[in-house]
Amino acid sequence: MNLHDTLLPADLLLFANFIWLLIGLQALRMAPWRVFLTSARLQHLFLGASLSLFMLWLLGVGVRPGLGFHFLGVTVFTLMFGWSLGVIGVSLIMVGITMTTGHWSALAMNTLLLGILPVSVSYGIYALVYRYLPHHLFIYIFLCAFFNAMLAAGAAILMLVMLLVITETYSFTRISNEYLPFLPLYLFPEGLLNGMTTMALIGLRPDWLKTYHDDIYLKS
């Protein structure tokens, strides 16, 4: 799913750097630095989760350059750390991924598409579910983790396909024939990965989830 330097116009890739900068500054401003800098446990958890996500993003299969699949895992990452640290984390992870690929011109666009967009969708859906639906454990696991992950990954792929078609990198006919038929085979495992990981954390380490509290979701 990672874009190469030559797949999109240079001016579009340059503009992506401006958008990334604005969002990154907002994330830095909103991040809970006082808590983060005084909690060694949170620092170790953030580093470990980021490293796990980095290793996960190294694995993937591709149809054509820019058209591929790899597990994102950003939904559970967002549920663990919230929006601001989620954005910072995926940005750092994408820098590490780009060090292995060398596509530095596409760094900002890849970060926006494969990191910040699914993080924002994941946190937005969580916020809506928390506000408008009952605080029930099943709702949290199914909607905030499983379904949320599928929707976040689908949003990333939809935006990727739109960019490739609008810039005439690939025709929609080619994408619909060679790429989109595999989409259901990707979205369900993505939801399953995030849902099962979230469920395991609730059972073993609920304190690792910033968005989950036993006294809220397990109350009678």
C-alpha positions as CSV (number, residue, x, y, z in Angstrom):
1,M,0.0,0.0,0.0
2,N,3.0,2.3,0.3
3,L,3.3,4.9,-2.4
4,H,6.5,5.3,-4.4
5,D,8.0,8.6,-5.2
6,T,7.1,8.5,-8.9
7,L,3.4,7.3,-8.6
8,L,1.9,10.8,-7.8
9,P,2.7,14.3,-9.1
10,A,5.6,16.0,-7.3
11,D,3.5,19.1,-6.4
12,L,0.9,16.9,-4.8
13,L,3.5,15.1,-2.7
14,L,4.9,18.4,-1.7
15,F,1.5,19.7,-0.6
16,A,1.1,16.6,1.5
17,N,4.1,17.8,3.6
18,F,2.2,21.0,4.5
19,I,-0.9,19.0,5.6
20,W,1.3,16.6,7.6
21,L,3.0,19.5,9.3
22,L,-0.3,21.2,10.4
23,I,-1.7,17.9,11.7
24,G,1.6,17.0,13.4
25,L,1.8,20.4,15.2
26,Q,-1.8,20.0,16.4
27,A,-1.0,16.5,17.7
28,L,2.1,17.8,19.5
29,R,0.1,20.5,21.1
30,M,-2.7,18.2,22.3
31,A,-0.5,15.3,23.4
32,P,-0.5,14.6,27.2
33,W,3.2,15.3,27.6
34,R,3.1,15.8,31.4
35,V,1.7,12.3,31.9
36,F,3.8,10.8,29.1
37,L,7.2,12.2,30.3
38,T,6.6,11.3,34.0
39,S,5.4,7.7,33.3
40,A,8.1,5.2,32.4
41,R,5.4,2.6,32.0
42,L,3.6,4.6,29.4
43,Q,6.9,5.4,27.5
44,H,7.8,1.7,27.4
45,L,4.3,0.7,26.3
46,F,4.3,3.3,23.5
47,L,7.8,2.2,22.4
48,G,6.8,-1.5,22.4
49,A,3.5,-0.9,20.6
50,S,5.2,1.3,18.0
51,L,7.9,-1.3,17.4
52,S,5.3,-4.0,17.0
53,L,3.4,-1.9,14.5
54,F,6.6,-1.2,12.6
55,M,7.3,-4.9,12.2
56,L,3.7,-5.5,11.1
57,W,3.9,-2.8,8.4
58,L,7.1,-4.4,7.0
59,L,4.9,-7.4,6.0
60,G,2.7,-7.1,3.0
61,V,1.7,-8.3,-0.5
62,G,1.4,-6.2,-3.6
63,V,-0.4,-6.4,-6.9
64,R,1.3,-3.4,-8.5
65,P,3.4,-0.5,-7.1
66,G,1.2,1.3,-4.6
67,L,-1.5,-1.3,-4.9
68,G,-0.9,-3.8,-2.1
69,F,-2.1,-4.9,1.3
70,H,-0.6,-5.0,4.8
71,F,-2.2,-5.0,8.2
72,L,-2.5,-1.6,9.7
73,G,-3.3,-2.3,13.3
74,V,-3.8,1.4,14.0
75,T,-7.2,1.0,15.5
76,V,-6.0,-0.8,18.6
77,F,-3.0,1.5,18.6
78,T,-5.4,4.5,18.8
79,L,-7.5,2.8,21.5
80,M,-4.4,2.4,23.5
81,F,-3.0,5.9,23.2
82,G,-5.7,8.3,21.9
83,W,-5.6,10.5,18.8
84,S,-2.6,12.8,19.5
85,L,-0.1,10.1,20.5
86,G,-1.6,7.9,17.8
87,V,-0.7,10.5,15.1
88,I,2.8,11.0,16.6
89,G,3.3,7.2,16.7
90,V,2.3,6.4,13.2
91,S,4.3,9.4,11.9
92,L,7.5,8.0,13.6
93,I,6.7,4.5,12.3
94,M,6.3,5.7,8.8
95,V,9.7,7.5,9.0
96,G,11.2,4.1,10.0
97,I,9.4,2.3,7.1
98,T,10.7,5.0,4.6
99,M,14.2,4.3,5.8
100,T,13.8,0.8,4.5
101,T,12.2,1.8,1.2
102,G,13.9,5.1,0.4
103,H,10.8,6.8,-1.0
104,W,11.3,10.0,1.0
105,S,9.2,12.2,-1.4
106,A,6.1,10.1,-0.7
107,L,6.7,10.0,3.1
108,A,4.1,12.7,4.0
109,M,1.5,11.2,1.7
110,N,2.1,7.7,3.0
111,T,1.8,9.0,6.6
112,L,-1.4,10.8,5.8
113,L,-3.0,7.9,4.0
114,L,-1.9,4.9,6.0
115,G,-1.4,6.4,9.4
116,I,-3.2,9.7,10.2
117,L,-6.3,9.0,8.2
118,P,-7.1,5.6,9.8
119,V,-6.1,6.9,13.3
120,S,-8.5,9.8,12.9
121,V,-11.3,7.5,11.6
122,S,-10.7,5.1,14.5
123,Y,-10.8,7.8,17.1
124,G,-13.8,9.5,15.5
125,I,-15.8,6.3,15.5
126,Y,-14.8,5.5,19.1
127,A,-15.9,9.0,20.2
128,L,-19.2,8.7,18.4
129,V,-19.9,5.2,19.9
130,Y,-18.9,6.4,23.4
131,R,-21.2,9.4,23.2
132,Y,-24.3,8.0,21.6
133,L,-24.4,4.2,22.4
134,P,-24.6,2.3,25.7
135,H,-21.3,1.7,27.4
136,H,-21.3,-2.0,27.0
137,L,-18.3,-4.3,26.6
138,F,-19.7,-6.0,23.5
139,I,-20.3,-2.7,21.8
140,Y,-16.8,-1.5,22.7
141,I,-15.1,-4.7,21.2
142,F,-17.3,-5.0,18.1
143,L,-17.8,-1.4,17.1
144,C,-14.8,0.4,18.5
145,A,-12.3,-2.4,17.6
146,F,-13.5,-4.9,15.0
147,F,-15.9,-2.8,12.8
148,N,-13.9,0.3,13.5
149,A,-10.7,-1.3,12.1
150,M,-12.4,-2.5,8.9
151,L,-13.9,1.0,8.3
152,A,-10.5,2.7,9.0
153,A,-8.6,0.4,6.6
154,G,-11.4,0.8,4.0
155,A,-11.2,4.6,4.3
156,A,-7.4,4.4,3.7
157,I,-7.8,2.2,0.6
158,L,-10.6,4.3,-0.8
159,M,-8.6,7.5,-0.5
160,L,-5.6,5.7,-2.1
161,V,-7.6,4.5,-5.0
162,M,-9.2,7.9,-5.5
163,L,-5.7,9.6,-5.7
164,L,-4.4,7.0,-8.1
165,V,-7.4,7.3,-10.4
166,I,-7.6,11.1,-10.2
167,T,-3.9,11.5,-11.1
168,E,-4.3,8.9,-13.8
169,T,-1.7,6.7,-12.3
170,Y,-3.9,3.7,-12.9
171,S,-7.3,3.5,-14.6
172,F,-10.3,2.6,-12.4
173,T,-10.9,-0.4,-14.7
174,R,-7.5,-1.8,-13.9
175,I,-7.9,-1.2,-10.2
176,S,-11.3,-2.7,-10.1
177,N,-10.1,-5.8,-11.9
178,E,-6.8,-6.4,-10.3
179,Y,-7.0,-4.8,-6.8
180,L,-10.5,-4.3,-5.4
181,P,-11.7,-7.9,-5.7
182,F,-9.2,-8.8,-2.9
183,L,-10.5,-6.0,-0.6
184,P,-13.0,-8.2,1.4
185,L,-10.2,-10.7,2.0
186,Y,-8.2,-8.0,3.6
187,L,-10.8,-6.0,5.6
188,F,-12.2,-8.9,7.6
189,P,-8.7,-10.1,8.9
190,E,-7.9,-6.5,9.7
191,G,-11.0,-6.2,11.8
192,L,-10.3,-9.6,13.4
193,L,-6.7,-8.7,14.2
194,N,-7.7,-5.5,16.0
195,G,-10.8,-7.0,17.6
196,M,-8.9,-10.0,19.1
197,T,-6.0,-7.8,20.2
198,T,-8.4,-5.4,22.0
199,M,-10.2,-8.3,23.6
200,A,-6.9,-9.8,24.8
201,L,-5.9,-6.5,26.3
202,I,-9.2,-6.1,28.1
203,G,-8.7,-9.5,29.6
204,L,-5.0,-9.3,30.5
205,R,-4.0,-5.6,30.5
206,P,-7.0,-3.3,30.5
207,D,-4.8,-0.5,31.9
208,W,-3.0,-0.4,28.5
209,L,-6.1,0.9,26.8
210,K,-6.6,4.6,27.3
211,T,-10.1,4.5,26.0
212,Y,-11.3,1.6,28.2
213,H,-12.2,1.5,31.9
214,D,-13.6,-1.5,33.8
215,D,-15.8,0.7,35.9
216,I,-17.5,2.1,32.8
217,Y,-17.9,-1.0,30.6
218,L,-18.4,-3.7,33.3
219,K,-20.7,-1.8,35.6
220,S,-24.1,-3.5,36.3
